Structures are given as C-alpha cells and as structure tokens.
C-alpha cells in the first residue's frame, strides 16, 4: 500500500507488513514460507482468460463485477471487457486508451484506470487516476458518458438511487446523474498531511451512502442531496511519527441488517448502528482491505497478513491464523465451509471456516493476486496483476 502526502506522493512503499514501513534500515520485512499441508484441498479452475496487461506493479483497486449474467473486468491501461459468466466467452471489449489518445484527454498520459468496476442501470462504471469517470453500455461496451472528477478515482463508484458516487483521492465525494453524467453535488473531507494511497469504497442502504474518511471516521450522507446524516470516529491518530498517526478508513464499510462494520489502518475494527452512527463495539485491528461476513462471523485480513474470524455481535475473536504473515494477503472471501485469500505470488489459500486452519492452496498466476475474490453463488472470480481472470470453485 502506498502512502501519499496531500497533493503529492511521498514515494514510500508500504507492504502488507507494517514493520516493513519502519524508518529503521535494520528492520526487514518478515515473509513466512508456505507451510507444508497434509492432503491439501485444491480449487478447480473452470475457465481462465486475459484482459490487456492488468495493473502491473501499480496500486489499484480494480476488481471484477458480476451482473446480467456477465463478468465485467477492467485493466489499468484502458481495456474493459465483458465475459459470459459461465463459459468465459468474451462478449465485448472496449478500449478507453483511444479516448485518452484524442481530444481534451490527450494530455493525460493514458487511461490509468484505478477505480471500479461497478455495474447498474445497464451501465458499467470505471474511474481513472486522471480524474475521469466513465459510463459504458453493459450490452456492448460503448461509452455512454464521461465526467471530470475532482481528483483521482481510486475506489469503486457506487450507485445510490439515481446517482453514481465516487470518493476521490483529493478528499471529495462527488455525485453524478447515473443517466447523463451531469454533476450533482460534492462533499469535502478533512485531509491529514499523510494518507494511504487509496480511498474508501462507498456502501449504500435505503438511499444513504456510507464511507470511510482519511482521519479515522465513517460518514453517512443522503445519496440524492449529499446532506450529512452522521459521522462516527473509529480511530484516533496517535504515535510519535507521521506513519504511526495514519488512521485512514480505506476499506469499504460492510452493512448487515441494522449495523455497519468498518476498519481503519493503525486503528480499530468497529460496529456502528446504521441509523444513529453510535459505535457499539471497537477492537484493535489494522487493515486497509475489505471485510467479508458470513452469518454472525466477520473475516478480516490485517496489515501484517494474518486472517481473523470475529463475532460481529460483540467483536470477540473466534480464531486467528498467522501462517502467511508477510505474503500480502488479499481481503478474505467466504465460500461454503471455507475462507479464501490470495497472495502476492498468485496462490489462492483455503482456510477452514470453523477454526481457521490452512487446508489447501492453488496456484493461479505467478504475477500475484491483489484484490478480494469476487463470489457469485459457489463460484469465485479472481483477477491477477498481469490481467488474467479466472473462475474457480472449491469442490
């Protein structure tokens, strides 16, 4: 995870291990070797395709989306592709590089897609580090509209009512009309001097939008107007160094029933009442990755590369697995009786959901897995750094 100063990059590469970001040259990142497994479980690859050149070594939150029996995938350099969800057959591909090669966007040095994919209203939404939000036809990939945003789009756009919302790297949440792309409203956030290179995705429920802020809060507002509803602090900036005081809530909040769950870097995992913004419990964890929830259990990968299962009713830890520390684990996903997470070498790791034991792994692609596996039914969809897309199941 990269860190950025307000208005410019700090040039500091923060790995999934927090100590790897320390200023001391004597502290080295600890990467645990892959443990030996007895009778390991393997995932079954149903199909595998490729979309452009992927994201390379760049930071990106690009991840697939499923809707209308299609899988939609984008890559950094401008390709957006739709596949038949079941067979992997390519249905259409749209090259946004061409849009950036002409007209007013020519000066922007390529597409640099980094936020998306989101799908709804028969459209596919994807955003760029260049400060452009695109809406493409879900049927054939033609560009329906494009809108300038006040900053980089580094997380998924979200549809709330008739608006599509983006949380930009400049600390501004903006709303655009989902059909026309016309600008509707903007909300400005407080930006600390040092922040993570990323922004919180936006969750939505009953016409309201919920998102994390760079100063350790979760905010709620009305999607149609941008009017504030509440804000809840889940992390305080403490410590002697700027790095220790980074408390971004970068992971998209998760809503289940009447509660919202959010986690901060260098901070806390919290449960918040959806209507009032009251924090019902708060536990010490550090993460910038999305949360997975199944039943009464919340699953989290922290900044060290450990996996946790936590009772979402009270925040009490059920189990923890530290076998893969330092391997830059993706956010976890739940499928059947298992929890899965990818790593920087392209392995999909399989954990027993009941006790957290590591029971299997499958090599997907050596370029590495970087985003939370997408689940639809019993199928997982994975995107690798070099642009490969795989549909897998766990027998």
ZITA-V193560 format. One record per pair of residues at least 12 apart in sequence whose C-alpha atoms are under 8 Angstrom apart, sorted by the first residue. I is the first residue (numbers start at 1). J is the second residue. D is the distance in Angstrom with one decimal. If there is no record, write none. Layout:
I|J|D ; I|J|D
This chain:
1|13|6.3 ; 1|14|4.9 ; 1|15|5.8 ; 1|16|7.0 ; 1|59|6.9 ; 1|196|7.0 ; 1|197|6.6 ; 2|14|5.5 ; 2|59|7.2 ; 2|196|5.9 ; 2|197|4.9 ; 2|198|7.9 ; 3|194|6.9 ; 3|195|5.7 ; 3|196|4.3 ; 3|197|4.9 ; 4|194|5.8 ; 4|195|5.3 ; 4|196|5.8 ; 4|197|5.5 ; 5|193|5.5 ; 5|194|4.5 ; 5|195|6.1 ; 6|170|7.9 ; 6|191|7.0 ; 6|192|7.2 ; 6|193|5.4 ; 6|194|6.5 ; 6|195|7.5 ; 7|170|7.7 ; 15|326|8.0 ; 15|328|7.0 ; 16|302|7.9 ; 16|303|4.8 ; 16|304|5.4 ; 16|305|6.2 ; 16|326|6.3 ; 16|327|7.4 ; 16|328|4.9 ; 16|329|7.5 ; 17|29|6.6 ; 17|30|7.6 ; 17|303|5.6 ; 17|304|4.2 ; 17|305|6.7 ; 17|325|7.5 ; 17|326|5.5 ; 17|328|7.5 ; 18|303|6.2 ; 18|304|6.1 ; 29|326|7.0 ; 30|325|7.4 ; 30|326|5.7 ; 31|324|7.5 ; 31|325|6.0 ; 31|326|4.2 ; 31|327|5.9 ; 32|323|7.0 ; 32|324|5.8 ; 32|325|5.7 ; 32|326|6.3 ; 32|327|7.1 ; 33|324|7.5 ; 34|323|7.8 ; 34|324|7.1 ; 35|323|7.2 ; 37|358|7.8 ; 37|359|6.7 ; 37|360|7.0 ; 38|359|7.8 ; 39|359|8.0 ; 40|359|5.5 ; 40|360|4.4 ; 40|361|7.1 ; 41|350|7.5 ; 41|359|6.0 ; 41|360|4.3 ; 41|361|6.6 ; 41|394|8.0 ; 42|360|5.8 ; 42|361|5.7 ; 42|362|5.5 ; 42|394|6.8 ; 42|395|7.9 ; 43|361|7.2 ; 43|362|5.9 ; 43|392|6.3 ; 43|393|5.6 ; 43|394|4.6 ; 43|395|6.9 ; 44|392|5.3 ; 44|393|5.2 ; 44|394|6.0 ; 44|395|7.1 ; 45|390|6.8 ; 45|391|6.0 ; 45|392|4.3 ; 45|393|6.7 ; 46|390|7.4 ; 46|391|5.4 ; 46|392|5.3 ; 46|393|7.3 ; 47|87|7.0 ; 47|88|6.1 ; 47|390|5.8 ; 47|391|5.4 ; 47|392|7.3 ; 48|88|7.1 ; 48|388|6.9 ; 48|389|5.6 ; 48|390|4.3 ; 48|391|6.5 ; 49|88|7.0 ; 49|388|5.7 ; 49|389|5.2 ; 49|390|6.5 ; 50|387|5.4 ; 50|388|4.2 ; 50|389|5.7 ; 51|73|7.3 ; 51|74|7.1 ; 51|75|6.6 ; 51|79|6.8 ; 51|80|7.6 ; 51|81|6.8 ; 51|387|5.0 ; 51|388|6.3 ; 51|389|7.3 ; 52|75|6.4 ; 52|77|7.6 ; 52|79|6.1 ; 52|387|5.9 ; 53|75|6.7 ; 53|76|7.6 ; 53|77|7.3 ; 53|386|5.3 ; 53|387|5.1 ; 54|74|7.9 ; 54|75|4.7 ; 54|76|6.1 ; 54|77|7.6 ; 54|384|7.0 ; 54|385|5.2 ; 54|386|4.4 ; 54|387|3.5 ; 54|388|7.2 ; 55|75|5.9 ; 55|76|5.0 ; 55|77|7.6 ; 55|385|5.3 ; 55|386|6.3 ; 55|387|6.9 ; 56|385|5.3 ; 56|386|5.8 ; 57|385|7.2 ; 59|114|8.0 ; 59|197|7.8 ; 60|76|8.0 ; 60|114|5.1 ; 60|115|7.3 ; 60|154|7.0 ; 61|114|6.0 ; 61|115|5.9 ; 61|116|7.0 ; 61|154|6.5 ; 61|155|5.8 ; 61|156|7.4 ; 61|371|6.7 ; 62|74|6.7 ; 62|75|7.2 ; 62|76|7.9 ; 62|113|7.8 ; 62|114|5.6 ; 62|115|5.5 ; 62|116|5.2 ; 62|117|6.3 ; 62|155|7.6 ; 62|156|7.6 ; 62|371|7.5 ; 63|116|6.4 ; 63|117|6.1 ; 63|371|6.2 ; 63|372|7.7 ; 63|374|7.9 ; 63|383|6.7 ; 64|116|7.9 ; 64|117|6.0 ; 64|374|6.9 ; 64|381|7.3 ; 64|382|7.7 ; 64|383|7.2 ; 65|117|5.8 ; 65|118|6.3 ; 65|119|6.9 ; 65|374|7.4 ; 66|85|7.6 ; 66|119|7.7 ; 66|376|7.5 ; 67|119|6.9 ; 67|120|7.9 ; 69|84|6.6 ; 69|85|5.5 ; 69|86|7.8 ; 70|82|6.2 ; 70|83|5.5 ; 70|84|4.9 ; 70|85|4.6 ; 71|83|5.1 ; 71|84|6.4 ; 71|85|5.2 ; 72|117|7.1 ; 72|124|7.8 ; 73|117|6.8 ; 74|113|7.7 ; 74|116|7.7 ; 74|117|6.8 ; 74|126|7.9 ; 75|113|6.7 ; 75|387|6.7 ; 76|111|6.9 ; 76|112|5.0 ; 76|113|4.4 ; 76|114|6.2 ; 77|96|7.9 ; 77|97|6.6 ; 77|110|6.7 ; 77|111|5.3 ; 77|112|5.4 ; 77|113|6.4 ; 78|94|8.0 ; 78|95|5.5 ; 78|96|4.5 ; 78|97|4.9 ; 78|110|7.7 ; 78|111|5.1 ; 78|112|6.9 ; 78|113|6.3 ; 79|93|6.8 ; 79|94|5.8 ; 79|95|4.6 ; 79|96|6.1 ; 79|97|7.3 ; 80|93|5.7 ; 80|94|5.2 ; 80|95|6.5 ; 80|96|7.6 ; 80|141|7.7 ; 81|93|4.2 ; 81|94|6.3 ; 81|141|7.7 ; 82|138|8.0 ; 82|141|8.0 ; 91|140|7.8 ; 92|140|5.9 ; 92|141|6.4 ; 93|140|7.9 ; 93|141|6.4 ; 94|141|5.4 ; 94|142|6.8 ; 96|111|6.5 ; 97|110|6.0 ; 97|111|5.5 ; 108|130|6.3 ; 111|128|6.5 ; 111|129|7.9 ; 111|130|7.3 ; 112|128|5.5 ; 112|129|5.6 ; 112|130|6.8 ; 113|126|7.1 ; 113|127|5.8 ; 113|128|4.1 ; 113|129|6.2 ; 114|126|7.7 ; 114|127|6.1 ; 114|128|5.3 ; 114|129|6.1 ; 114|153|6.5 ; 114|154|5.2 ; 114|155|7.0 ; 115|127|4.7 ; 115|128|6.3 ; 115|153|5.3 ; 115|154|4.5 ; 115|155|4.3 ; 115|156|4.8 ; 115|157|6.9 ; 116|155|6.2 ; 116|156|4.1 ; 116|157|6.1 ; 117|156|6.1 ; 117|157|7.5 ; 118|156|6.2 ; 118|157|6.0 ; 118|158|6.6 ; 119|138|7.8 ; 120|159|7.2 ; 121|178|7.6 ; 121|179|8.0 ; 122|137|6.3 ; 122|138|5.2 ; 122|139|7.2 ; 123|135|6.0 ; 123|136|5.4 ; 123|137|4.7 ; 123|138|4.8 ; 124|136|4.9 ; 124|137|6.2 ; 124|138|5.6 ; 124|141|8.0 ; 125|157|6.7 ; 126|156|7.3 ; 126|157|7.0 ; 127|152|7.9 ; 127|153|5.1 ; 127|154|7.3 ; 127|155|8.0 ; 127|156|7.7 ; 127|157|7.4 ; 128|152|6.2 ; 128|153|5.3 ; 128|154|7.3 ; 129|151|7.5 ; 129|152|4.2 ; 129|153|5.6 ; 129|154|6.8 ; 130|151|7.5 ; 130|152|5.9 ; 130|153|7.9 ; 131|148|5.8 ; 131|149|4.8 ; 131|150|6.4 ; 131|151|5.0 ; 131|152|4.7 ; 131|153|6.1 ; 132|146|6.7 ; 132|147|5.6 ; 132|148|4.6 ; 132|149|5.5 ; 132|152|7.7 ; 132|153|7.4 ; 133|146|5.6 ; 133|147|5.2 ; 133|148|6.4 ; 133|149|6.7 ; 133|153|7.5 ; 134|146|4.5 ; 134|147|6.6 ; 135|181|7.9 ; 145|180|6.7 ; 145|181|6.1 ; 146|181|6.6 ; 147|181|6.0 ; 147|182|7.4 ; 147|183|7.8 ; 149|168|7.5 ; 149|174|7.5 ; 150|168|6.7 ; 150|170|6.7 ; 150|172|6.8 ; 150|174|7.8 ; 151|168|5.2 ; 151|169|5.4 ; 151|170|4.9 ; 151|171|7.9 ; 151|172|7.6 ; 152|168|5.2 ; 152|169|5.0 ; 152|170|6.9 ; 153|166|6.8 ; 153|167|6.7 ; 153|168|4.9 ; 153|169|6.4 ; 154|167|7.6 ; 154|168|6.5 ; 154|169|6.6 ; 154|198|5.6 ; 154|199|5.9 ; 155|167|6.9 ; 155|168|7.8 ; 155|198|7.0 ; 155|199|5.8 ; 155|200|6.4 ; 155|201|5.3 ; 156|201|5.6 ; 156|202|7.5 ; 157|201|7.3 ; 157|202|7.3 ; 158|201|7.7 ; 158|202|6.0 ; 158|203|7.2 ; 158|204|7.7 ; 159|178|7.6 ; 159|204|7.9 ; 160|204|6.3 ; 160|207|5.9 ; 160|208|7.1 ; 160|209|6.9 ; 160|223|5.6 ; 160|224|7.5 ; 161|207|5.8 ; 161|223|6.8 ; 161|224|6.9 ; 162|177|6.3 ; 162|178|5.6 ; 162|179|7.9 ; 162|224|7.4 ; 163|175|5.9 ; 163|176|5.5 ; 163|177|4.8 ; 163|178|5.0 ; 163|223|7.0 ; 163|224|6.7 ; 164|176|5.4 ; 164|177|6.4 ; 164|178|5.4 ; 165|202|7.7 ; 165|223|8.0 ; 166|201|8.0 ; 166|202|7.6 ; 167|199|6.4 ; 167|200|6.9 ; 167|201|6.9 ; 167|202|7.4 ; 168|199|6.8 ; 169|197|7.8 ; 169|198|6.7 ; 169|199|6.2 ; 171|188|6.0 ; 171|189|5.1 ; 171|190|6.9 ; 171|191|6.2 ; 171|214|8.0 ; 172|186|6.5 ; 172|187|5.6 ; 172|188|4.6 ; 172|189|6.0 ; 173|186|5.6 ; 173|187|5.1 ; 173|188|6.5 ; 173|189|7.9 ; 174|186|4.4 ; 174|187|6.5 ; 175|223|7.9 ; 175|226|8.0 ; 184|225|7.9 ; 185|225|6.8 ; 185|226|6.4 ; 186|226|6.8 ; 187|226|6.6 ; 189|213|7.2 ; 190|214|7.4 ; 190|215|7.0 ; 191|214|6.2 ; 191|215|6.9 ; 192|214|6.8 ; 192|215|6.5 ; 194|242|6.9 ; 194|243|7.5 ; 194|246|6.7 ; 195|214|6.4 ; 195|246|6.1 ; 195|247|7.9 ; 195|248|6.6 ; 196|214|7.9 ; 196|246|7.5 ; 196|248|6.6 ; 196|250|7.8 ; 198|250|6.5 ; 199|212|7.8 ; 199|213|7.8 ; 199|214|7.8 ; 199|249|7.9 ; 199|250|5.1 ; 199|251|7.7 ; 200|212|5.3 ; 200|213|7.0 ; 200|249|6.4 ; 200|250|4.1 ; 200|251|5.2 ; 200|252|5.1 ; 200|253|7.9 ; 201|250|7.3 ; 201|251|6.5 ; 201|252|4.3 ; 201|253|7.4 ; 202|252|5.9 ; 202|253|7.1 ; 203|252|6.5 ; 203|253|6.0 ; 203|254|6.7 ; 203|255|7.3 ; 205|255|7.8 ; 207|222|6.3 ; 207|223|5.6 ; 207|224|7.3 ; 208|220|6.8 ; 208|221|5.7 ; 208|222|4.6 ; 208|223|5.1 ; 209|221|5.4 ; 209|222|6.2 ; 209|223|5.6 ; 210|253|7.0 ; 211|252|6.5 ; 211|253|6.3 ; 212|248|7.4 ; 212|249|4.6 ; 212|250|6.0 ; 212|251|7.2 ; 212|252|7.0 ; 212|253|7.1 ; 212|262|7.7 ; 213|248|6.1 ; 213|249|5.5 ; 213|250|7.2 ; 214|246|8.0 ; 214|247|6.6 ; 214|248|4.1 ; 214|249|6.0 ; 214|250|7.4 ; 215|235|7.9 ; 215|236|7.9 ; 215|237|7.6 ; 215|246|7.8 ; 215|247|5.9 ; 215|248|5.7 ; 215|249|7.6 ; 216|233|5.9 ; 216|234|5.9 ; 216|235|4.7 ; 216|236|6.4 ; 216|237|7.6 ; 216|247|5.0 ; 216|248|5.3 ; 216|249|5.6 ; 216|264|6.4 ; 216|267|7.7 ; 217|231|6.6 ; 217|232|5.4 ; 217|233|4.2 ; 217|234|5.6 ; 217|235|6.9 ; 217|248|8.0 ; 217|249|6.7 ; 218|231|5.6 ; 218|232|5.2 ; 218|233|6.4 ; 218|234|7.3 ; 218|249|7.3 ; 218|262|7.6 ; 219|231|4.2 ; 219|232|6.5 ; 230|276|7.1 ; 230|277|5.9 ; 231|277|6.3 ; 232|272|7.8 ; 232|277|5.7 ; 232|278|6.9 ; 232|279|7.0 ; 234|263|7.7 ; 234|264|7.3 ; 234|267|7.3 ; 234|268|6.1 ; 234|269|7.4 ; 234|270|6.3 ; 234|279|7.7 ; 234|282|7.2 ; 235|247|6.2 ; 235|264|6.5 ; 235|266|7.9 ; 235|267|4.8 ; 235|268|5.7 ; 236|267|7.0 ; 244|266|6.8 ; 245|266|7.4 ; 246|265|6.8 ; 246|266|6.4 ; 247|264|5.7 ; 247|265|5.0 ; 247|266|5.4 ; 247|267|5.8 ; 248|264|5.6 ; 248|265|5.5 ; 248|266|8.0 ; 248|288|7.9 ; 249|262|7.3 ; 249|263|6.0 ; 249|264|4.3 ; 249|265|6.4 ; 249|288|6.9 ; 250|263|7.8 ; 250|264|6.8 ; 250|265|7.6 ; 250|288|5.2 ; 250|289|7.3 ; 251|263|6.6 ; 251|264|7.5 ; 251|287|7.7 ; 251|288|5.1 ; 251|289|5.1 ; 251|290|4.8 ; 251|291|7.5 ; 252|290|5.9 ; 252|291|7.9 ; 253|290|7.6 ; 253|291|7.7 ; 254|291|6.9 ; 254|292|7.9 ; 255|274|8.0 ; 258|273|6.2 ; 258|274|5.4 ; 258|275|7.4 ; 259|271|6.6 ; 259|272|5.6 ; 259|273|4.8 ; 259|274|5.0 ; 260|272|5.1 ; 260|273|6.3 ; 260|274|5.8 ; 262|291|7.8 ; 263|285|7.4 ; 263|286|7.0 ; 263|287|6.3 ; 263|288|7.3 ; 264|285|7.6 ; 264|286|5.9 ; 264|287|5.9 ; 264|288|6.5 ; 265|285|7.8 ; 265|286|4.5 ; 265|287|4.8 ; 265|288|5.7 ; 265|303|7.6 ; 266|285|7.3 ; 266|286|4.9 ; 266|287|7.4 ; 267|284|6.3 ; 267|285|6.1 ; 267|286|5.4 ; 268|282|6.2 ; 268|283|5.4 ; 268|284|4.5 ; 268|285|4.9 ; 268|286|6.2 ; 269|282|5.7 ; 269|283|5.2 ; 269|284|6.2 ; 269|285|5.7 ; 269|286|7.5 ; 270|282|4.3 ; 270|283|6.4 ; 270|315|7.8 ; 271|312|7.5 ; 271|315|7.9 ; 281|314|6.5 ; 281|315|6.5 ; 282|315|7.0 ; 283|315|6.5 ; 285|302|6.9 ; 286|302|5.5 ; 286|303|5.7 ; 287|300|7.9 ; 287|301|6.8 ; 287|302|4.5 ; 287|303|4.9 ; 288|302|7.5 ; 288|303|7.1 ; 289|301|6.9 ; 289|302|7.5 ; 289|330|7.1 ; 289|331|5.2 ; 290|331|5.5 ; 290|332|7.7 ; 290|372|7.2 ; 291|331|6.6 ; 291|332|7.0 ; 292|331|7.7 ; 292|332|6.2 ; 292|333|5.6 ; 292|334|6.8 ; 293|334|7.5 ; 294|334|6.9 ; 296|311|5.9 ; 296|312|5.6 ; 296|313|6.8 ; 297|309|6.3 ; 297|310|5.6 ; 297|311|4.8 ; 297|312|5.5 ; 298|310|5.0 ; 298|311|6.2 ; 298|312|5.7 ; 299|332|6.6 ; 299|333|7.8 ; 300|331|6.7 ; 300|332|6.4 ; 301|329|6.9 ; 301|330|7.2 ; 301|331|5.6 ; 301|332|6.4 ; 304|325|5.7 ; 304|326|6.1 ; 304|328|7.8 ; 305|322|7.2 ; 305|324|6.2 ; 305|325|4.4 ; 305|326|5.5 ; 305|327|6.2 ; 305|328|5.7 ; 305|329|5.4 ; 306|320|7.1 ; 306|321|5.7 ; 306|322|4.7 ; 306|323|7.3 ; 306|324|6.5 ; 306|325|5.6 ; 306|329|7.9 ; 307|320|5.7 ; 307|321|5.2 ; 307|322|6.7 ; 307|332|7.7 ; 307|356|7.9 ; 308|320|4.5 ; 308|321|6.5 ; 308|356|7.8 ; 309|356|7.7 ; 318|355|7.9 ; 319|355|6.2 ; 319|356|6.2 ; 320|356|6.5 ; 321|356|6.0 ; 321|357|6.9 ; 321|358|8.0 ; 323|358|7.9 ; 327|343|5.7 ; 327|344|6.1 ; 327|345|7.9 ; 328|343|5.5 ; 328|344|5.7 ; 329|341|6.2 ; 329|342|5.6 ; 329|343|4.6 ; 329|344|6.9 ; 329|370|7.5 ; 330|342|5.2 ; 330|343|6.2 ; 330|369|7.1 ; 330|370|5.5 ; 330|371|5.5 ; 330|372|5.4 ; 330|373|8.0 ; 331|371|6.7 ; 331|372|4.7 ; 331|373|7.6 ; 332|372|6.2 ; 332|373|7.3 ; 333|372|6.7 ; 333|373|6.1 ; 333|374|7.5 ; 333|375|7.4 ; 334|353|7.9 ; 334|375|7.9 ; 335|375|7.4 ; 335|378|6.4 ; 335|394|8.0 ; 336|378|7.3 ; 337|352|6.5 ; 337|353|5.4 ; 337|354|7.5 ; 338|350|6.4 ; 338|351|5.5 ; 338|352|5.0 ; 338|353|4.6 ; 339|351|5.0 ; 339|352|6.4 ; 339|353|5.4 ; 340|373|7.9 ; 341|372|7.2 ; 341|373|7.2 ; 342|368|7.8 ; 342|369|5.3 ; 342|370|6.9 ; 342|371|7.8 ; 342|372|7.7 ; 342|373|7.7 ; 343|368|6.2 ; 343|369|5.5 ; 343|370|6.9 ; 344|366|8.0 ; 344|367|7.3 ; 344|368|4.3 ; 344|369|5.7 ; 344|370|6.8 ; 345|365|7.4 ; 345|366|5.1 ; 345|367|6.2 ; 345|368|4.5 ; 345|369|7.1 ; 346|363|5.9 ; 346|364|5.4 ; 346|365|4.8 ; 346|366|4.8 ; 346|367|6.0 ; 346|368|3.7 ; 346|369|5.0 ; 346|384|7.3 ; 347|361|6.3 ; 347|362|5.5 ; 347|363|4.4 ; 347|364|5.8 ; 347|365|7.2 ; 347|366|7.7 ; 347|368|7.3 ; 347|369|7.3 ; 348|361|5.3 ; 348|362|5.2 ; 348|363|6.3 ; 348|364|6.7 ; 348|369|7.9 ; 349|361|4.3 ; 349|362|6.7 ; 364|390|7.8 ; 365|384|6.7 ; 365|388|7.6 ; 367|384|6.5 ; 367|385|5.5 ; 367|386|5.9 ; 368|384|5.6 ; 368|385|5.7 ; 368|386|8.0 ; 369|382|7.4 ; 369|383|6.5 ; 369|384|4.7 ; 369|385|6.3 ; 370|383|7.5 ; 370|384|6.7 ; 370|385|6.9 ; 371|383|7.1 ; 378|393|6.3 ; 378|394|7.9 ; 379|391|6.5 ; 379|392|5.8 ; 379|393|5.1 ; 380|392|5.2 ; 380|393|6.1
